[in-house]
Structures are given as C-alpha cells and as structure tokens.
Amino acid sequence: MLHFELVTPEKLLRSEEVHMVVVPGTEGDFGVLEGHAPFMSTIRDGALRIHRTEKGEPETLTIRGGFAEVTPKGLTILAEHAA
C-alpha cells in the first residue's frame, strides 16, 4: 500500500494507506503506486483521484495549486486548497 498525505496551509487533511493516487500535475496527470520512483512536481488546479483499492471507485477531491512529492515513504501533496 502507498502512504498518502494531503496537507493544506490550515491542516493535515489525510494521512492514510491507499492503492493509488492520480495527481493533476502541471505537465499532465500522473499516477503514484507503492514503490514509485522519487520525484517532485508542481500541481495544477484539478481533480485528485484517490483509489483505496485496486478495483474500487476512486474518491475525487478538488485541489488548487501546490506541490507533489514522492519519496520512499510515500506521496505527500502540499495543496494551496482542497475540498
């Protein structure tokens, strides 16, 4: 499982284990699974899709601006706003 955290300037919104997260990167959407190579990307306004299981329907959150960081520990989204 992938450790996923979603953080806004106000608070930590999510810290959980998920199957995959699809992020609206500024150069296009990208999916992050457990074991993804480390990297950083800016994110554009759009839909963050959180897949809790491999075949389950994703939960969608609207995010505005920020950064995505993938490390060996997981994925952290630092969003300007999330709803």
PDB file of N, CA, C and O in Angstrom:
ATOM      1  N   MET A   1       0.845  -1.195   0.000  1.00  0.00           N
ATOM      2  CA  MET A   1       0.000   0.000   0.000  1.00  0.00           C
ATOM      3  C   MET A   1       0.886   1.253   0.000  1.00  0.00           C
ATOM      4  O   MET A   1       2.017   1.244   0.486  1.00  0.00           O
ATOM      5  N   LEU A   2       0.337   2.305  -0.552  1.00  0.00           N
ATOM      6  CA  LEU A   2       1.021   3.593  -0.660  1.00  0.00           C
ATOM      7  C   LEU A   2       0.604   4.475   0.513  1.00  0.00           C
ATOM      8  O   LEU A   2      -0.587   4.639   0.776  1.00  0.00           O
ATOM      9  N   HIS A   3       1.590   5.046   1.223  1.00  0.00           N
ATOM     10  CA  HIS A   3       1.250   6.008   2.276  1.00  0.00           C
ATOM     11  C   HIS A   3       1.011   7.357   1.614  1.00  0.00           C
ATOM     12  O   HIS A   3       1.872   7.859   0.892  1.00  0.00           O
ATOM     13  N   PHE A   4      -0.166   7.951   1.859  1.00  0.00           N
ATOM     14  CA  PHE A   4      -0.586   9.192   1.217  1.00  0.00           C
ATOM     15  C   PHE A   4      -0.944  10.230   2.271  1.00  0.00           C
ATOM     16  O   PHE A   4      -1.675   9.954   3.222  1.00  0.00           O
ATOM     17  N   GLU A   5      -0.405  11.444   2.074  1.00  0.00           N
ATOM     18  CA  GLU A   5      -0.763  12.553   2.942  1.00  0.00           C
ATOM     19  C   GLU A   5      -1.174  13.742   2.092  1.00  0.00           C
ATOM     20  O   GLU A   5      -0.538  14.043   1.082  1.00  0.00           O
ATOM     21  N   LEU A   6      -2.240  14.414   2.503  1.00  0.00           N
ATOM     22  CA  LEU A   6      -2.725  15.628   1.855  1.00  0.00           C
ATOM     23  C   LEU A   6      -2.701  16.731   2.900  1.00  0.00           C
ATOM     24  O   LEU A   6      -3.354  16.634   3.939  1.00  0.00           O
ATOM     25  N   VAL A   7      -1.932  17.792   2.608  1.00  0.00           N
ATOM     26  CA  VAL A   7      -1.720  18.866   3.556  1.00  0.00           C
ATOM     27  C   VAL A   7      -2.075  20.197   2.899  1.00  0.00           C
ATOM     28  O   VAL A   7      -1.699  20.450   1.755  1.00  0.00           O
ATOM     29  N   THR A   8      -2.805  21.050   3.633  1.00  0.00           N
ATOM     30  CA  THR A   8      -3.069  22.425   3.205  1.00  0.00           C
ATOM     31  C   THR A   8      -2.408  23.344   4.222  1.00  0.00           C
ATOM     32  O   THR A   8      -1.959  22.878   5.269  1.00  0.00           O
ATOM     33  N   PRO A   9      -2.338  24.647   3.933  1.00  0.00           N
ATOM     34  CA  PRO A   9      -1.753  25.554   4.929  1.00  0.00           C
ATOM     35  C   PRO A   9      -2.472  25.506   6.282  1.00  0.00           C
ATOM     36  O   PRO A   9      -1.875  25.810   7.314  1.00  0.00           O
ATOM     37  N   GLU A  10      -3.749  25.126   6.275  1.00  0.00           N
ATOM     38  CA  GLU A  10      -4.513  25.093   7.514  1.00  0.00           C
ATOM     39  C   GLU A  10      -4.259  23.846   8.349  1.00  0.00           C
ATOM     40  O   GLU A  10      -4.139  23.927   9.571  1.00  0.00           O
ATOM     41  N   LYS A  11      -4.174  22.663   7.674  1.00  0.00           N
ATOM     42  CA  LYS A  11      -4.062  21.431   8.460  1.00  0.00           C
ATOM     43  C   LYS A  11      -3.724  20.226   7.586  1.00  0.00           C
ATOM     44  O   LYS A  11      -3.730  20.297   6.358  1.00  0.00           O
ATOM     45  N   LEU A  12      -3.430  19.126   8.261  1.00  0.00           N
ATOM     46  CA  LEU A  12      -3.265  17.827   7.620  1.00  0.00           C
ATOM     47  C   LEU A  12      -4.663  17.276   7.381  1.00  0.00           C
ATOM     48  O   LEU A  12      -5.396  17.014   8.335  1.00  0.00           O
ATOM     49  N   LEU A  13      -5.042  17.096   6.108  1.00  0.00           N
ATOM     50  CA  LEU A  13      -6.386  16.610   5.783  1.00  0.00           C
ATOM     51  C   LEU A  13      -6.466  15.095   5.722  1.00  0.00           C
ATOM     52  O   LEU A  13      -7.472  14.511   6.124  1.00  0.00           O
ATOM     53  N   ARG A  14      -5.412  14.450   5.222  1.00  0.00           N
ATOM     54  CA  ARG A  14      -5.414  12.992   5.076  1.00  0.00           C
ATOM     55  C   ARG A  14      -4.041  12.435   5.431  1.00  0.00           C
ATOM     56  O   ARG A  14      -3.015  13.050   5.142  1.00  0.00           O
ATOM     57  N   SER A  15      -4.038  11.289   6.047  1.00  0.00           N
ATOM     58  CA  SER A  15      -2.834  10.501   6.262  1.00  0.00           C
ATOM     59  C   SER A  15      -3.312   9.065   6.318  1.00  0.00           C
ATOM     60  O   SER A  15      -3.826   8.612   7.340  1.00  0.00           O
ATOM     61  N   GLU A  16      -3.139   8.340   5.197  1.00  0.00           N
ATOM     62  CA  GLU A  16      -3.725   7.010   5.104  1.00  0.00           C
ATOM     63  C   GLU A  16      -2.980   6.143   4.099  1.00  0.00           C
ATOM     64  O   GLU A  16      -2.156   6.623   3.321  1.00  0.00           O
ATOM     65  N   GLU A  17      -3.293   4.856   4.139  1.00  0.00           N
ATOM     66  CA  GLU A  17      -2.731   3.898   3.195  1.00  0.00           C
ATOM     67  C   GLU A  17      -3.745   3.692   2.074  1.00  0.00           C
ATOM     68  O   GLU A  17      -4.910   3.396   2.338  1.00  0.00           O
ATOM     69  N   VAL A  18      -3.308   3.847   0.827  1.00  0.00           N
ATOM     70  CA  VAL A  18      -4.195   3.703  -0.328  1.00  0.00           C
ATOM     71  C   VAL A  18      -3.504   2.855  -1.397  1.00  0.00           C
ATOM     72  O   VAL A  18      -2.312   2.564  -1.300  1.00  0.00           O
ATOM     73  N   HIS A  19      -4.272   2.463  -2.420  1.00  0.00           N
ATOM     74  CA  HIS A  19      -3.697   1.693  -3.519  1.00  0.00           C
ATOM     75  C   HIS A  19      -2.948   2.603  -4.494  1.00  0.00           C
ATOM     76  O   HIS A  19      -1.810   2.317  -4.865  1.00  0.00           O
ATOM     77  N   MET A  20      -3.598   3.713  -4.912  1.00  0.00           N
ATOM     78  CA  MET A  20      -3.007   4.608  -5.904  1.00  0.00           C
ATOM     79  C   MET A  20      -3.649   5.980  -5.794  1.00  0.00           C
ATOM     80  O   MET A  20      -4.804   6.109  -5.388  1.00  0.00           O
ATOM     81  N   VAL A  21      -2.880   7.014  -6.163  1.00  0.00           N
ATOM     82  CA  VAL A  21      -3.401   8.380  -6.246  1.00  0.00           C
ATOM     83  C   VAL A  21      -3.046   8.924  -7.620  1.00  0.00           C
ATOM     84  O   VAL A  21      -1.904   8.803  -8.062  1.00  0.00           O
ATOM     85  N   VAL A  22      -4.032   9.529  -8.305  1.00  0.00           N
ATOM     86  CA  VAL A  22      -3.791  10.183  -9.587  1.00  0.00           C
ATOM     87  C   VAL A  22      -3.794  11.688  -9.323  1.00  0.00           C
ATOM     88  O   VAL A  22      -4.771  12.244  -8.821  1.00  0.00           O
ATOM     89  N   VAL A  23      -2.682  12.332  -9.674  1.00  0.00           N
ATOM     90  CA  VAL A  23      -2.427  13.726  -9.335  1.00  0.00           C
ATOM     91  C   VAL A  23      -2.482  14.589 -10.596  1.00  0.00           C
ATOM     92  O   VAL A  23      -1.933  14.203 -11.629  1.00  0.00           O
ATOM     93  N   PRO A  24      -3.147  15.769 -10.525  1.00  0.00           N
ATOM     94  CA  PRO A  24      -3.156  16.673 -11.676  1.00  0.00           C
ATOM     95  C   PRO A  24      -1.867  17.503 -11.732  1.00  0.00           C
ATOM     96  O   PRO A  24      -1.824  18.631 -11.241  1.00  0.00           O
ATOM     97  N   GLY A  25      -0.829  16.936 -12.328  1.00  0.00           N
ATOM     98  CA  GLY A  25       0.442  17.644 -12.443  1.00  0.00           C
ATOM     99  C   GLY A  25       0.367  18.743 -13.491  1.00  0.00           C
ATOM    100  O   GLY A  25      -0.483  18.700 -14.380  1.00  0.00           O
ATOM    101  N   THR A  26       1.248  19.721 -13.391  1.00  0.00           N
ATOM    102  CA  THR A  26       1.228  20.820 -14.357  1.00  0.00           C
ATOM    103  C   THR A  26       1.579  20.352 -15.766  1.00  0.00           C
ATOM    104  O   THR A  26       1.216  21.011 -16.740  1.00  0.00           O
ATOM    105  N   GLU A  27       2.277  19.224 -15.889  1.00  0.00           N
ATOM    106  CA  GLU A  27       2.620  18.686 -17.204  1.00  0.00           C
ATOM    107  C   GLU A  27       1.752  17.491 -17.574  1.00  0.00           C
ATOM    108  O   GLU A  27       2.064  16.760 -18.513  1.00  0.00           O
ATOM    109  N   GLY A  28       0.670  17.294 -16.842  1.00  0.00           N
ATOM    110  CA  GLY A  28      -0.243  16.185 -17.111  1.00  0.00           C
ATOM    111  C   GLY A  28      -0.491  15.365 -15.866  1.00  0.00           C
ATOM    112  O   GLY A  28       0.292  15.402 -14.917  1.00  0.00           O
ATOM    113  N   ASP A  29      -1.592  14.620 -15.876  1.00  0.00           N
ATOM    114  CA  ASP A  29      -1.922  13.767 -14.737  1.00  0.00           C
ATOM    115  C   ASP A  29      -0.908  12.636 -14.616  1.00  0.00           C
ATOM    116  O   ASP A  29      -0.403  12.136 -15.621  1.00  0.00           O
ATOM    117  N   PHE A  30      -0.613  12.236 -13.381  1.00  0.00           N
ATOM    118  CA  PHE A  30       0.263  11.087 -13.170  1.00  0.00           C
ATOM    119  C   PHE A  30      -0.236  10.276 -11.991  1.00  0.00           C
ATOM    120  O   PHE A  30      -0.748  10.815 -11.010  1.00  0.00           O
ATOM    121  N   GLY A  31      -0.072   8.960 -12.112  1.00  0.00           N
ATOM    122  CA  GLY A  31      -0.494   8.047 -11.058  1.00  0.00           C
ATOM    123  C   GLY A  31       0.687   7.627 -10.212  1.00  0.00           C
ATOM    124  O   GLY A  31       1.789   7.424 -10.722  1.00  0.00           O
ATOM    125  N   VAL A  32       0.454   7.496  -8.918  1.00  0.00           N
ATOM    126  CA  VAL A  32       1.513   7.073  -7.993  1.00  0.00           C
ATOM    127  C   VAL A  32       1.043   5.816  -7.272  1.00  0.00           C
ATOM    128  O   VAL A  32      -0.002   5.804  -6.621  1.00  0.00           O
ATOM    129  N   LEU A  33       1.835   4.766  -7.405  1.00  0.00           N
ATOM    130  CA  LEU A  33       1.625   3.497  -6.710  1.00  0.00           C
ATOM    131  C   LEU A  33       2.768   3.292  -5.720  1.00  0.00           C
ATOM    132  O   LEU A  33       3.776   3.995  -5.780  1.00  0.00           O
ATOM    133  N   GLU A  34       2.615   2.343  -4.821  1.00  0.00           N
ATOM    134  CA  GLU A  34       3.701   1.995  -3.909  1.00  0.00           C
ATOM    135  C   GLU A  34       4.953   1.658  -4.717  1.00  0.00           C
ATOM    136  O   GLU A  34       4.872   0.966  -5.732  1.00  0.00           O
ATOM    137  N   GLY A  35       6.108   2.148  -4.269  1.00  0.00           N
ATOM    138  CA  GLY A  35       7.367   1.851  -4.944  1.00  0.00           C
ATOM    139  C   GLY A  35       7.700   2.793  -6.087  1.00  0.00           C
ATOM    140  O   GLY A  35       8.683   2.569  -6.793  1.00  0.00           O
ATOM    141  N   HIS A  36       6.910   3.842  -6.291  1.00  0.00           N
ATOM    142  CA  HIS A  36       7.167   4.803  -7.372  1.00  0.00           C
ATOM    143  C   HIS A  36       8.527   5.465  -7.157  1.00  0.00           C
ATOM    144  O   HIS A  36       8.945   5.682  -6.020  1.00  0.00           O
ATOM    145  N   ALA A  37       9.212   5.782  -8.248  1.00  0.00           N
ATOM    146  CA  ALA A  37      10.493   6.475  -8.167  1.00  0.00           C
ATOM    147  C   ALA A  37      10.305   7.856  -7.531  1.00  0.00           C
ATOM    148  O   ALA A  37       9.311   8.529  -7.804  1.00  0.00           O
ATOM    149  N   PRO A  38      11.240   8.281  -6.693  1.00  0.00           N
ATOM    150  CA  PRO A  38      11.119   9.595  -6.060  1.00  0.00           C
ATOM    151  C   PRO A  38      11.159  10.731  -7.088  1.00  0.00           C
ATOM    152  O   PRO A  38      11.942  10.694  -8.037  1.00  0.00           O
ATOM    153  N   PHE A  39      10.317  11.726  -6.887  1.00  0.00           N
ATOM    154  CA  PHE A  39      10.359  12.945  -7.691  1.00  0.00           C
ATOM    155  C   PHE A  39       9.450  13.990  -7.086  1.00  0.00           C
ATOM    156  O   PHE A  39       8.686  13.716  -6.160  1.00  0.00           O
ATOM    157  N   MET A  40       9.548  15.207  -7.630  1.00  0.00           N
ATOM    158  CA  MET A  40       8.680  16.312  -7.207  1.00  0.00           C
ATOM    159  C   MET A  40       8.034  16.908  -8.442  1.00  0.00           C
ATOM    160  O   MET A  40       8.610  16.880  -9.530  1.00  0.00           O
ATOM    161  N   SER A  41       6.830  17.450  -8.269  1.00  0.00           N
ATOM    162  CA  SER A  41       6.115  18.092  -9.367  1.00  0.00           C
ATOM    163  C   SER A  41       5.226  19.186  -8.806  1.00  0.00           C
ATOM    164  O   SER A  41       4.700  19.070  -7.699  1.00  0.00           O
ATOM    165  N   THR A  42       5.062  20.254  -9.584  1.00  0.00           N
ATOM    166  CA  THR A  42       4.031  21.224  -9.235  1.00  0.00           C
ATOM    167  C   THR A  42       2.700  20.640  -9.695  1.00  0.00           C
ATOM    168  O   THR A  42       2.655  19.808 -10.601  1.00  0.00           O
ATOM    169  N   ILE A  43       1.619  21.083  -9.061  1.00  0.00           N
ATOM    170  CA  ILE A  43       0.303  20.585  -9.447  1.00  0.00           C
ATOM    171  C   ILE A  43      -0.577  21.740  -9.886  1.00  0.00           C
ATOM    172  O   ILE A  43      -0.449  22.867  -9.408  1.00  0.00           O
ATOM    173  N   ARG A  44      -1.474  21.427 -10.811  1.00  0.00           N
ATOM    174  CA  ARG A  44      -2.410  22.434 -11.305  1.00  0.00           C
ATOM    175  C   ARG A  44      -3.753  22.237 -10.614  1.00  0.00           C
ATOM    176  O   ARG A  44      -3.986  21.221  -9.959  1.00  0.00           O
ATOM    177  N   ASP A  45      -4.625  23.216 -10.767  1.00  0.00           N
ATOM    178  CA  ASP A  45      -5.978  23.086 -10.245  1.00  0.00           C
ATOM    179  C   ASP A  45      -6.647  21.904 -10.943  1.00  0.00           C
ATOM    180  O   ASP A  45      -6.569  21.782 -12.165  1.00  0.00           O
ATOM    181  N   GLY A  46      -7.290  21.050 -10.190  1.00  0.00           N
ATOM    182  CA  GLY A  46      -7.948  19.905 -10.815  1.00  0.00           C
ATOM    183  C   GLY A  46      -8.410  18.885  -9.803  1.00  0.00           C
ATOM    184  O   GLY A  46      -8.561  19.170  -8.614  1.00  0.00           O
ATOM    185  N   ALA A  47      -8.630  17.681 -10.314  1.00  0.00           N
ATOM    186  CA  ALA A  47      -9.177  16.589  -9.505  1.00  0.00           C
ATOM    187  C   ALA A  47      -8.066  15.645  -9.059  1.00  0.00           C
ATOM    188  O   ALA A  47      -7.300  15.133  -9.876  1.00  0.00           O
ATOM    189  N   LEU A  48      -7.993  15.427  -7.756  1.00  0.00           N
ATOM    190  CA  LEU A  48      -7.107  14.435  -7.163  1.00  0.00           C
ATOM    191  C   LEU A  48      -7.949  13.180  -6.979  1.00  0.00           C
ATOM    192  O   LEU A  48      -8.968  13.215  -6.289  1.00  0.00           O
ATOM    193  N   ARG A  49      -7.533  12.067  -7.592  1.00  0.00           N
ATOM    194  CA  ARG A  49      -8.320  10.836  -7.516  1.00  0.00           C
ATOM    195  C   ARG A  49      -7.598   9.831  -6.614  1.00  0.00           C
ATOM    196  O   ARG A  49      -6.466   9.428  -6.882  1.00  0.00           O
ATOM    197  N   ILE A  50      -8.283   9.443  -5.544  1.00  0.00           N
ATOM    198  CA  ILE A  50      -7.707   8.547  -4.543  1.00  0.00           C
ATOM    199  C   ILE A  50      -8.359   7.174  -4.684  1.00  0.00           C
ATOM    200  O   ILE A  50      -9.557   7.018  -4.451  1.00  0.00           O
ATOM    201  N   HIS A  51      -7.559   6.187  -5.066  1.00  0.00           N
ATOM    202  CA  HIS A  51      -8.033   4.805  -5.226  1.00  0.00           C
ATOM    203  C   HIS A  51      -7.637   4.035  -3.960  1.00  0.00           C
ATOM    204  O   HIS A  51      -6.461   3.736  -3.755  1.00  0.00           O
ATOM    205  N   ARG A  52      -8.622   3.717  -3.116  1.00  0.00           N
ATOM    206  CA  ARG A  52      -8.334   2.988  -1.884  1.00  0.00           C
ATOM    207  C   ARG A  52      -7.993   1.522  -2.148  1.00  0.00           C
ATOM    208  O   ARG A  52      -7.189   0.925  -1.432  1.00  0.00           O
ATOM    209  N   THR A  53      -8.618   0.942  -3.194  1.00  0.00           N
ATOM    210  CA  THR A  53      -8.347  -0.443  -3.576  1.00  0.00           C
ATOM    211  C   THR A  53      -8.096  -0.485  -5.079  1.00  0.00           C
ATOM    212  O   THR A  53      -8.394   0.471  -5.795  1.00  0.00           O
ATOM    213  N   GLU A  54      -7.546  -1.600  -5.550  1.00  0.00           N
ATOM    214  CA  GLU A  54      -7.182  -1.718  -6.964  1.00  0.00           C
ATOM    215  C   GLU A  54      -8.383  -1.584  -7.886  1.00  0.00           C
ATOM    216  O   GLU A  54      -8.280  -0.947  -8.935  1.00  0.00           O
ATOM    217  N   LYS A  55      -9.514  -2.167  -7.523  1.00  0.00           N
ATOM    218  CA  LYS A  55     -10.665  -2.168  -8.423  1.00  0.00           C
ATOM    219  C   LYS A  55     -11.809  -1.268  -7.965  1.00  0.00           C
ATOM    220  O   LYS A  55     -12.842  -1.185  -8.629  1.00  0.00           O
ATOM    221  N   GLY A  56     -11.625  -0.597  -6.835  1.00  0.00           N
ATOM    222  CA  GLY A  56     -12.686   0.250  -6.306  1.00  0.00           C
ATOM    223  C   GLY A  56     -12.810   1.576  -7.038  1.00  0.00           C
ATOM    224  O   GLY A  56     -11.883   2.012  -7.721  1.00  0.00           O
ATOM    225  N   GLU A  57     -13.965   2.210  -6.887  1.00  0.00           N
ATOM    226  CA  GLU A  57     -14.194   3.534  -7.465  1.00  0.00           C
ATOM    227  C   GLU A  57     -13.341   4.562  -6.713  1.00  0.00           C
ATOM    228  O   GLU A  57     -13.264   4.513  -5.486  1.00  0.00           O
ATOM    229  N   PRO A  58     -12.702   5.488  -7.427  1.00  0.00           N
ATOM    230  CA  PRO A  58     -11.871   6.479  -6.743  1.00  0.00           C
ATOM    231  C   PRO A  58     -12.705   7.557  -6.056  1.00  0.00           C
ATOM    232  O   PRO A  58     -13.801   7.902  -6.498  1.00  0.00           O
ATOM    233  N   GLU A  59     -12.157   8.067  -4.980  1.00  0.00           N
ATOM    234  CA  GLU A  59     -12.707   9.260  -4.340  1.00  0.00           C
ATOM    235  C   GLU A  59     -12.048  10.452  -5.030  1.00  0.00           C
ATOM    236  O   GLU A  59     -10.842  10.427  -5.280  1.00  0.00           O
ATOM    237  N   THR A  60     -12.813  11.484  -5.339  1.00  0.00           N
ATOM    238  CA  THR A  60     -12.269  12.647  -6.030  1.00  0.00           C
ATOM    239  C   THR A  60     -12.337  13.871  -5.134  1.00  0.00           C
ATOM    240  O   THR A  60     -13.382  14.188  -4.566  1.00  0.00           O
ATOM    241  N   LEU A  61     -11.205  14.553  -5.016  1.00  0.00           N
ATOM    242  CA  LEU A  61     -11.135  15.809  -4.276  1.00  0.00           C
ATOM    243  C   LEU A  61     -10.652  16.894  -5.231  1.00  0.00           C
ATOM    244  O   LEU A  61      -9.790  16.640  -6.073  1.00  0.00           O
ATOM    245  N   THR A  62     -11.193  18.086  -5.109  1.00  0.00           N
ATOM    246  CA  THR A  62     -10.738  19.205  -5.926  1.00  0.00           C
ATOM    247  C   THR A  62      -9.606  19.907  -5.185  1.00  0.00           C
ATOM    248  O   THR A  62      -9.742  20.271  -4.017  1.00  0.00           O
ATOM    249  N   ILE A  63      -8.486  20.089  -5.886  1.00  0.00           N
ATOM    250  CA  ILE A  63      -7.357  20.784  -5.275  1.00  0.00           C
ATOM    251  C   ILE A  63      -6.957  21.965  -6.143  1.00  0.00           C
ATOM    252  O   ILE A  63      -7.203  21.991  -7.349  1.00  0.00           O
ATOM    253  N   ARG A  64      -6.332  22.943  -5.493  1.00  0.00           N
ATOM    254  CA  ARG A  64      -5.837  24.121  -6.208  1.00  0.00           C
ATOM    255  C   ARG A  64      -4.377  24.323  -5.855  1.00  0.00           C
ATOM    256  O   ARG A  64      -4.018  24.494  -4.690  1.00  0.00           O
ATOM    257  N   GLY A  65      -3.539  24.301  -6.887  1.00  0.00           N
ATOM    258  CA  GLY A  65      -2.130  24.642  -6.749  1.00  0.00           C
ATOM    259  C   GLY A  65      -1.370  23.849  -5.707  1.00  0.00           C
ATOM    260  O   GLY A  65      -1.957  23.179  -4.857  1.00  0.00           O
ATOM    261  N   GLY A  66      -0.044  23.939  -5.790  1.00  0.00           N
ATOM    262  CA  GLY A  66       0.794  23.305  -4.789  1.00  0.00           C
ATOM    263  C   GLY A  66       1.849  22.401  -5.395  1.00  0.00           C
ATOM    264  O   GLY A  66       2.263  22.577  -6.541  1.00  0.00           O
ATOM    265  N   PHE A  67       2.279  21.424  -4.599  1.00  0.00           N
ATOM    266  CA  PHE A  67       3.361  20.525  -4.971  1.00  0.00           C
ATOM    267  C   PHE A  67       3.019  19.091  -4.594  1.00  0.00           C
ATOM    268  O   PHE A  67       2.266  18.840  -3.653  1.00  0.00           O
ATOM    269  N   ALA A  68       3.581  18.167  -5.340  1.00  0.00           N
ATOM    270  CA  ALA A  68       3.505  16.741  -5.014  1.00  0.00           C
ATOM    271  C   ALA A  68       4.936  16.249  -4.837  1.00  0.00           C
ATOM    272  O   ALA A  68       5.814  16.558  -5.642  1.00  0.00           O
ATOM    273  N   GLU A  69       5.160  15.482  -3.776  1.00  0.00           N
ATOM    274  CA  GLU A  69       6.472  14.903  -3.541  1.00  0.00           C
ATOM    275  C   GLU A  69       6.331  13.407  -3.303  1.00  0.00           C
ATOM    276  O   GLU A  69       5.587  12.967  -2.426  1.00  0.00           O
ATOM    277  N   VAL A  70       7.064  12.633  -4.106  1.00  0.00           N
ATOM    278  CA  VAL A  70       7.097  11.182  -3.937  1.00  0.00           C
ATOM    279  C   VAL A  70       8.463  10.830  -3.350  1.00  0.00           C
ATOM    280  O   VAL A  70       9.503  11.182  -3.906  1.00  0.00           O
ATOM    281  N   THR A  71       8.439  10.131  -2.220  1.00  0.00           N
ATOM    282  CA  THR A  71       9.664   9.675  -1.567  1.00  0.00           C
ATOM    283  C   THR A  71       9.520   8.173  -1.304  1.00  0.00           C
ATOM    284  O   THR A  71       8.450   7.608  -1.531  1.00  0.00           O
ATOM    285  N   PRO A  72      10.579   7.527  -0.832  1.00  0.00           N
ATOM    286  CA  PRO A  72      10.429   6.107  -0.472  1.00  0.00           C
ATOM    287  C   PRO A  72       9.344   5.876   0.586  1.00  0.00           C
ATOM    288  O   PRO A  72       8.822   4.766   0.698  1.00  0.00           O
ATOM    289  N   LYS A  73       8.999   6.915   1.365  1.00  0.00           N
ATOM    290  CA  LYS A  73       7.966   6.782   2.395  1.00  0.00           C
ATOM    291  C   LYS A  73       6.559   6.928   1.846  1.00  0.00           C
ATOM    292  O   LYS A  73       5.604   6.543   2.520  1.00  0.00           O
ATOM    293  N   GLY A  74       6.395   7.479   0.625  1.00  0.00           N
ATOM    294  CA  GLY A  74       5.064   7.635   0.051  1.00  0.00           C
ATOM    295  C   GLY A  74       4.888   8.938  -0.693  1.00  0.00           C
ATOM    296  O   GLY A  74       5.859   9.549  -1.140  1.00  0.00           O
ATOM    297  N   LEU A  75       3.632   9.365  -0.825  1.00  0.00           N
ATOM    298  CA  LEU A  75       3.257  10.561  -1.570  1.00  0.00           C
ATOM    299  C   LEU A  75       2.718  11.615  -0.615  1.00  0.00           C
ATOM    300  O   LEU A  75       1.847  11.335   0.209  1.00  0.00           O
ATOM    301  N   THR A  76       3.244  12.829  -0.734  1.00  0.00           N
ATOM    302  CA  THR A  76       2.736  13.968   0.025  1.00  0.00           C
ATOM    303  C   THR A  76       2.290  15.032  -0.964  1.00  0.00           C
ATOM    304  O   THR A  76       3.053  15.435  -1.843  1.00  0.00           O
ATOM    305  N   ILE A  77       1.049  15.484  -0.816  1.00  0.00           N
ATOM    306  CA  ILE A  77       0.521  16.583  -1.606  1.00  0.00           C
ATOM    307  C   ILE A  77       0.438  17.792  -0.688  1.00  0.00           C
ATOM    308  O   ILE A  77      -0.217  17.747   0.353  1.00  0.00           O
ATOM    309  N   LEU A  78       1.106  18.872  -1.080  1.00  0.00           N
ATOM    310  CA  LEU A  78       1.038  20.145  -0.365  1.00  0.00           C
ATOM    311  C   LEU A  78       0.190  21.055  -1.241  1.00  0.00           C
ATOM    312  O   LEU A  78       0.700  21.657  -2.186  1.00  0.00           O
ATOM    313  N   ALA A  79      -1.091  21.160  -0.939  1.00  0.00           N
ATOM    314  CA  ALA A  79      -2.039  21.913  -1.785  1.00  0.00           C
ATOM    315  C   ALA A  79      -2.363  23.256  -1.163  1.00  0.00           C
ATOM    316  O   ALA A  79      -2.453  23.391   0.057  1.00  0.00           O
ATOM    317  N   GLU A  80      -2.539  24.258  -2.034  1.00  0.00           N
ATOM    318  CA  GLU A  80      -2.966  25.565  -1.545  1.00  0.00           C
ATOM    319  C   GLU A  80      -4.383  25.496  -0.983  1.00  0.00           C
ATOM    320  O   GLU A  80      -4.713  26.184  -0.017  1.00  0.00           O
ATOM    321  N   HIS A  81      -5.228  24.646  -1.610  1.00  0.00           N
ATOM    322  CA  HIS A  81      -6.610  24.478  -1.155  1.00  0.00           C
ATOM    323  C   HIS A  81      -7.103  23.104  -1.592  1.00  0.00           C
ATOM    324  O   HIS A  81      -6.753  22.636  -2.676  1.00  0.00           O
ATOM    325  N   ALA A  82      -7.904  22.460  -0.766  1.00  0.00           N
ATOM    326  CA  ALA A  82      -8.500  21.158  -1.104  1.00  0.00           C
ATOM    327  C   ALA A  82      -9.926  21.106  -0.575  1.00  0.00           C
ATOM    328  O   ALA A  82     -10.210  21.556   0.535  1.00  0.00           O
ATOM    329  N   ALA A  83     -10.826  20.544  -1.397  1.00  0.00           N
ATOM    330  CA  ALA A  83     -12.232  20.430  -0.982  1.00  0.00           C
ATOM    331  C   ALA A  83     -12.830  19.134  -1.482  1.00  0.00           C
ATOM    332  O   ALA A  83     -14.004  18.860  -1.233  1.00  0.00           O
TER     333      ALA A  83
END
